[in-house]
Amino acid sequence: MITSVGLSATMNETIDEAWTAFSNALPNVASCVPSVHLTEGTVSGEGDAEYIHNEQRIRVRTSTPSETLRESVIHELAHHADATCGMPTATRAAFLEAQGFSADAAWDCGDAWETTPAEHFAEAIVQIVSGQRSLAQHLVELSPETLDLVREWEADS
Ligand SMILES: [Zn+2]
């Protein structure tokens, strides 16, 4: 479930759409994840939104346009799913290999956003949920094996 406070009706509509798309594409994962709360505010970095791990909260940049909000929310929902119902260790290891990371790569941190495994994971979720990506497709390439691993994770969740 997704709840929000302080967002416009238009933003809430887009957020509901993002959640519906997420839970239609990944029903098992969606039923596993605990509620996530959305608030509006200042976001660190360049994105439209960020996931705040210790609060299970997504912060959305004030006045994010609907066109990018949907994709950004799906990306942050992926971080929420990763943090709460993430891939088993063996699947994560296979994911690292499929994306060309070394076996001992740290999941949550890289030299840059686009070299961070957890960001590749979130982008893979966007690809599966939306069938396309428009924000970071030039930064993170996804192998067919990677997308298969995410689908298998959903099937086994
Ligand atoms: Zn991210």
Residues whose N, C-alpha, C, O or C-beta is under 5 A from the ligand:
A	BS01	ZN	E119 A122
